[in-house]
Amino acid sequence: MGKQCYMLPYYVAPQGGVIVLLAKKRLLQKRVHFANIEVNPRAIKAGKATPEGMIPNNAGQWVLIGGGQDDSTETEAVYREFTEETGIDLEKVPGLLSEQDIHLNNALWHCIAKRALLPEALAKNIAGQIRGNHTPDDELEKVEWVDLEEAIRRMQNYEPVDSFYRKQANKPRDWYVEMLFQARGLSTSS
């Protein structure tokens, strides 16, 4: 099993400070890879799925855009996951993000930070893909640009809405916080 791989679009605000793009997960979503498989009754009993086959995955949480690495490289996984979750293929829609990749990582995860050249256009394009149900994974409810320190607070203070969703908070919150702490240095890179 590979690392968890994430994309962190960001920009530096005119008054200074790093602004990052966070995504909010839907409360319930069909997992694409399991969509045609009958849900295991034990998974329902364990609170990991509903009878309709809906599986909450980090339900209702603010997250970074990304997911698991398969047989691809870390960089390929970051771009694939970004496309699956947002519906935006950055190779086909050039100019939204800078060409430069800034790699943040540790033994468990890999994150590529990319400066947003057109922040509002990027967020608007993703929001349109989400509203139009054009995202392959159908996992996101919305995206929002937030100050880096606010993003860290959201990650540190997440509280699931109830015990069913608490079981689904399956990514350690400290991963996201560590990525965002590393991102503090982005205000000095171009």
Summary of the structure (lengths in Angstrom):
residues: 190
radius of gyration: 16.4
end to end distance: 33.2
largest distance: 53.6
contacts: 575
relative contact order: 0.25
helix: 33%
strand: 24%
